[in-house]
Amino acid sequence: MQQFSINNLVRGTTFFQHTGIAITFVFMPIIAMGVTESLFEIGVIVASFSFAQILSELYFGRVSDKKGKRLLFIRIGFIGCAVTFGLHYFADDVSLLLLARIGAGITTGIMIPAMLAYSYEAGEDKRKVASVVSFQALGWLAGIVAAGLANDTQLIFLVASGLFLVGLVLTAKLPNITSKQELKPGTMKSIIVKNKFLFLSLLLRHIGASSVWMILPIMLMEQFGAELYQISIVYVFNTVTAFVIMTLMASKIRIANVTKFKIGIGMTTFVFVGLVFITEWWMAMPFMALVGGTWAFLFIGGNFHLMAHNPKSTSTGIFSSTLSIATVVGPLIAGAIAFSYGYTAVMYFAIAIIVCAFAVSLKIKKELPQSPS
């Protein structure tokens, strides 16, 4: 009964954490268009969040393992996010929005690796932890729907700030689990070297994906006349599928984590092949559902493989920061390609680089389960 209660508290905390992040994420390129008409500057604003998140996740993920205290970093992150996301409301020019995005990247980076590690350590049945982590996807679903319903690119920042405060309140009821302190020097380097093919394939895949996410909302609006709420509907298909697949992984989908990861990388290619041929905004829906499924496979497979064989917060911090690196590089590439060759060329770029990512992922080898020590 106690374990059931802890899992539900972790689900709730995870839900509000990712709802707050998601409510601003999808529309950020459109929000940036409100302060600048330059595609390059829009790319810089979108990328700044992830650039700050890279350094934050790497640093605080490692510190979380050294201290063995997850809740401390989770709570600091919630407080910081409530402040920095609220400050977006007052950002009415390029420099202020850029500073707000950097602050948001730092504060989210403080809590994301610690939250994922806490979720894994709090669950006794590691396979069922996938159903807890699936509330990340449910949070993204709620955030995207809330953004569409609000239909206001300033109000959503105040809502996000409130959601982080609710998440902070829930952490007050979570038990303060003390984890094993990982003090060995050179841990981060050894994890990267040991899992180089996983991180490289993840990096390449997400560069392709994030380049498309930078231009897709703008493309749907400019080329196909989509309204904000219609863009939300498109993205809902992504998050619903991710939530369902992650939940099924707790009971029905029983394949090796490395295999899940490879499936997630490879199947992403078909998403962008399909998006090349859409002629109406609603035609993007099935492909967004497919990308939600591929994300569930690669996120659960990759993170669970890392946590089973490496210091948890450090390895998941590297995983998250790899995504953040890609989210810096992808929008910059997308802005340059879209400016020179148009939106469709970005899709072709994504297809090519994700094929390369899948080829790299095939080099990842399964590891035998660690024996009890």
N, C-alpha and C positions, 0 to 999 in steps of 0.2 A: 504493500500500500504506500509506504514511504517512497519507494523507488518510482512508483507511478506518479506521485505528487511532484517529485523532483523533475521528472521528465516533462510533465505538463508546464512547470514553471520555466524550464529551459526553452520549451516550445514557445511560450508566450514572450519571453525575453527576446528570443531570436526573431520572432514575428515582428515585434515593434522596432527592433534594430533595423531590419531590412525594409520594412514599410517606410520608415523615415528616409532611408537612402534612396529608395526607388521612386518616391513621389516627385523627386526633382530630377532624376537621372535622364529619363526618356526625353523630356522636353528641354534639356539643357541647350542643345544646338539652337532651338527656336528661341529660348530665353536670351541666348547670346546674340541672336540676330537683332534683338531689341536695343542693344548698345553698340553694335557695329555691323556694317554691311560686308566686311572683308571675310571671305571664307577662311583665309589663313588665320586671322585673329580669332574667329570662332573655333578653329582647330586648336589654337593655343589655350583658349579658355577651357575647352573640354579636356584637353590633355593635362592641364595644370593640376586638376584634382587628383589624377592618377599618379602624376610625378611626385606629389607630396605624399601620397599614400604608399608609394614604393619604399621611400626612406623610413616612414613611420612603421610600416609592417615589419620590415627587416629588423629595425632597432628594437621596437617594443615586443615583437615576437620572441626575440632572443632573450630580452630582459625578463619576460614572463617565465621562460624556462629556467633562467638562473634563480629567480626569486621563488618559483614554485607557487606563486599567488596569482590565480586567474581573475578572481572577482575584483581585485584592486584595479586592474587595467580595464576590465569591463565597465566598472562604475565611472572611472575617470573619462573613458571614451564617451559614455552616454551624456555626462555633464558637458563635455567639450562640444559634442555634436549639437546639443540643444542650443548652445550659444552661437556656434559658427554658422549653422544652418539658418538660425533666426536672423543673423546679420545680412544674409543674402537679400532680405526684404528691402534693405536700404541701399543696395548696390545698383546705382543708376548710370554708371559709366564703366568703361573697359577695365580700368585699374582697380576699382572697388570690387567688381565682380571677380576679377582674377585673384585678388587677395582673399575674398570669401571662399572661393573654390580651393585655394591652397590650404586655408584653415580647416575646411571640411575634410580634405584629404588626410591631413595629419590626425585629426580626432577620430575619424573612422578607422584609420590604420592602427590606432592604439588598442581598439577593442576587438576587431575582427579575428585575428589569430587566436587571442585568448578565449574568445567565445566559442570558436570551433573546437579548440582543445578541451575546454570545460565540458562541452556537450559530449565529447568522446569519452572523457574520463568519468563523467557522472553516470553513464549507462553501463550496466553490468553485461548486457548482451550487446556486443559491439555491432552485430548485424542489424539489430533493431534501432541502433542510433541513427540509421539513415532516415527513419521516419521522423526523428527529432530535427535533423538537419533540413528535412524537406520543408520546414516552416520558413526557411530562407526564401524558397520559391513562393510560398503562400504570402509572405510579406511583400515580395515584389509584385505579386498579383494585386494585393490590396492597395499598394502604393500607386500602381499604374491606374487602377480604377478610380482611386480617390483624386488623382491628378486630373483625370478626364472629367469627373463630376464637378470638381472645383472650377475647371475651365478658366483659371486665373493664374497667370504665371508669376504673380507675387504672393498671393494668398497661400500657395502650396508650401512656401518656406516657413510660414508661421505654423502651419499644420505639422510639418516635419519636426519642428522644434518641440511641439507638444507631444508628438509620438515618442520622441527620445526621452522625454520626462516620464512618460508612462512606463517605458522600458526600465528606466532607473528605479522607479518605485518597485517593480517586480523583482529586481535584483536583491532588494532588502530581505526577501524571503528565501533566497537561495543559500544553501549551506556553503560555508567557506572551506572548500576542499583543498587541502594542502598537497601539492604534487611533488614528485621527486625533483630535487634541484639538479639541473644539468649545468655543471660548472666546467666541464672539460673544454680547454681552449681549442680553437680551430674547428668547432662543431659545425658552424655554418658552411665553411669551405668543404668539409668532408661530406656533408649532406648534398651539396650541389654537385660535387664530383661523382658521388655514388649514384645519383639520380639524374645525370646530365641529359640523357635522352628523353626522360619524362618532361623535364623543365623546358628543353629546347622545342620539343613538339608542341607543348602547351603554349609557349611563346609565339611560335609561328602561327598556330591555329588562331590565337586570340588577336594577333595583329590583323589577320584577315577579317575576323569577325568585327572587331572594333572599328576598322576602317569603314565597314558597311553601316554600323550603328550610328556613325557620325553623320552620314548623308541620308540614311533611310527616312527619318522623319521629315526632313526638308524635301526629299524627292516625292514622298507621298503627298505632301501639301502642295508643292509647286506643280508637279507633273500630273497628279491625279485628283487634285482638288479636295484632299481629305481635310476634315475639321480635326480639332484637337481630340475630341471624344472618339472619333473614328480611328485616329492613330492609337489611342489607348486600347480600343477593341483589338486591333492588330497585335499589340504587345501582350494582351491578356492571354491569347492562345499560346504564347511562349511559356508564361509562368504557370498556367494551369497544367500543361503537359509535364513541365518539370516537376511540379508538386506531386502529380499522380505517379510518375515513374519513380521518383525518390521514395515515395511511400511504399510502392510495390517491392522495392529493393529490400525492405525490411522483412518480407515474408515470401514473395513469389519468385523474384529474380535472383537466382543463386549461381552466379558465375564469378570467376576470379576478378579481383579488383583491377588488375592490370588489363584483363580482357575488356572490362567495362570502359576503361580509359581509352583503349584503342578504338573501340566501337564509336565512342563519343567524338573522337578526333576525325575518324574517316567519314562518318555519316554527315558531318557538317558540310562537306563539299556539295552535297545535293541541295542544300538550302539555297546557296547562292546561285547555283545553276538555275534553279526554279525562279528566283527573283529577277533574273535577267529578262524573263519572258512575260512578266505580269503587265497588264494593260489597264487594270483598275485597282484602286487601293485595297479592296476586299480580297483580291487574289493573293495578297501576301499572307493571309491567315494560315493556310495549311503549311506553308514553309516556316512560319514562326512557330507553329506547333512542333514541327520536326526539329527545329533548333532547340526548343525546350527539352525535348527528349534527349538530344545529343549532349546538351549541357548537363543533364542529370547523370548520365553515364560517366562523362569525363570528370565531373566535380566529385561525385561520390567515389568513383574508382580511383582517381588520382590521390585525393586527400586521405582516404582510408588506407591505401597502400603505403603512403608516406608515414602516417601515424603508427602503423603496425610495426615499422622497422626503423624509425628515427625519433629523436626528441620532438614531441608533438607540436608545441607552439612555434618552435623555430622552423620546422619543416612546412607547416601550414602557412607560416608567415612568408616563407620563400615562395610557396605556391601562389598566395594572394598577391605578393609583390611582382611575381612574373606576369600575372594578369594585368597588374597596374602598369608595368613597363609596356606591355602590348597596347594598353589603352592610352598611353602617351604617344607611342610611335604610330599606331593605326590612324587616329584622327589627323595627324600631321600629313601622313601619306595620302589619306583620303582627300584632304583639302587641296593638296598639290595636284593630284590626279584629276579631281573633279573640275578644278579651275582650268586645267589644260585640255582635258579630253571628255569631260562630262561624267554624269553619275554612273552610266553603264560600265565604263572603264574600271570603276572601283570594284564592281562585282567580278569582273574578269581577273583583276589582281587578287581578290580574296580567294577565288577558286584555285588559282595557281599556287598560292602560298600554302593553302590548306592541304593540297595534294602533297606538297613537300613535307608538311607536318606529319601526315599519316605515314609517309615513308620512314621518317625518323622514329615514330612511335613503335614501329615494328621491331626496332632494336632493343626495346625494353624487355628485360627478362623477369620472369616470375621469381619471387624469393620464397624459400621454404619458411613456414611459420617458426617464430623464435621459440626455443624451448624455455620453460620456466627457469628463472634464476633465483 
